[in-house]
Amino acid sequence: MNESDTTKEGPRVATLTAVKFPSPEGARSVLSTLEDLQTQQLITIHDAAIVRWPADKKKPKTEQLHNLAGVGALSGAFWGMLFGLLFFVPILGAAIGAAMGGLSGSLTDVGISDDFIKQVRDEVTPGTSALFLLTSNAVRDRVVDALSGTEMEIIATNLSNEDEAQLRAAFEEG
């Protein structure tokens, strides 16, 4: 979620961010707020997906939000592969895990590293939810203000280290 969508080098790519919430309903609630911000042109949501993991279930429920898909949106296959890597590989066994591991290399092109996968896998657990967003054109201070007081944690992003630190600091202040 960058303040500006351009740099001296040209347009910035969209930011992929994973945000964790302490309840299975948290992601859906924040998405509604972000959709309102999008109508005010304070953020562009290219695509989004939600993972809800009720405390009494063995695995999470995932949902791609097709109604948000626009130019630059990610495919259902992308979300399926990502969520497979995040939540189902340990159950599927070594052979399938190795094949998925090979696929994970292609995810680095969109900022999804092994560290990103590990962070999300460690953080999204039963009783939580996560919102995965592909965004650009965010007016950072307005987005932070709108989400102020919301219990959430940015667990992974493909922002630069400096931009990520600034964003985390802004949410901690908000």
Residue pairs with C-beta under 8 A, 6 or more apart in sequence:
1 15
1 17
1 43
1 135
1 138
1 140
1 143
1 159
1 167
2 12
2 15
2 136
2 137
2 138
2 140
2 159
2 163
3 138
3 139
3 140
3 141
4 12
5 11
5 12
5 44
5 136
5 137
6 12
12 136
13 136
14 44
14 46
14 72
14 134
14 135
14 136
15 111
15 133
15 134
15 135
15 136
15 138
15 157
15 158
15 159
16 110
16 111
16 112
16 132
16 133
16 134
16 157
16 158
17 132
17 133
17 135
17 154
17 156
17 157
17 158
17 159
18 116
18 119
18 120
18 124
18 130
18 131
18 132
18 133
18 154
18 155
18 156
18 157
19 27
19 30
19 130
19 131
19 133
19 152
19 153
19 154
19 155
20 123
20 124
20 128
20 129
20 130
20 152
20 153
20 154
20 155
21 27
21 29
21 30
21 128
21 129
21 130
21 131
21 151
21 152
22 127
22 128
22 151
23 127
23 128
23 129
24 52
24 53
24 54
24 55
24 127
24 128
24 129
25 52
25 129
26 128
26 129
26 150
26 151
26 152
27 50
27 51
27 52
27 129
27 130
27 131
28 50
28 52
28 129
29 150
30 131
30 147
30 150
30 152
31 48
31 50
31 65
31 131
33 146
33 147
33 150
34 43
34 45
34 48
34 133
34 143
35 45
35 68
36 146
37 43
37 142
37 143
37 146
38 44
38 45
41 137
42 138
42 139
42 142
42 143
42 146
43 135
43 137
43 138
43 139
43 143
44 70
44 135
44 136
44 137
44 138
45 68
45 70
45 133
45 134
45 135
46 68
46 69
46 70
46 71
46 72
46 73
46 74
46 134
46 135
46 136
47 64
47 65
47 68
47 69
47 70
47 72
47 73
47 74
47 133
47 134
48 64
48 65
48 68
48 131
48 132
48 133
48 134
49 62
49 63
49 64
49 65
49 79
49 83
49 131
49 132
50 62
50 63
50 65
50 129
50 130
50 131
50 132
51 60
51 61
51 62
51 63
51 83
51 86
51 87
51 124
51 129
51 130
51 132
52 60
52 61
52 63
52 129
53 59
53 60
53 61
53 124
53 125
53 126
53 127
53 128
53 129
54 61
54 126
54 127
55 126
55 127
56 126
57 126
59 87
59 88
59 91
60 87
60 124
62 79
62 83
62 87
64 76
64 79
72 134
72 136
73 134
74 110
74 134
79 132
81 100
81 103
81 107
82 107
82 112
82 132
84 100
85 100
85 103
85 104
85 107
85 117
86 117
86 120
86 121
86 124
87 121
87 124
89 96
89 97
89 100
89 101
90 97
92 100
104 112
104 114
104 117
107 113
107 117
110 158
111 157
111 158
112 158
115 156
116 156
116 158
119 155
119 156
120 130
120 155
120 156
123 130
123 153
123 155
124 130
124 155
130 155
140 166
140 167
140 170
141 170
144 170
144 171
144 173
144 174
145 174
147 171
147 174
148 174
149 174
152 171
154 164
154 167
154 168
154 171
157 164
157 167
159 167
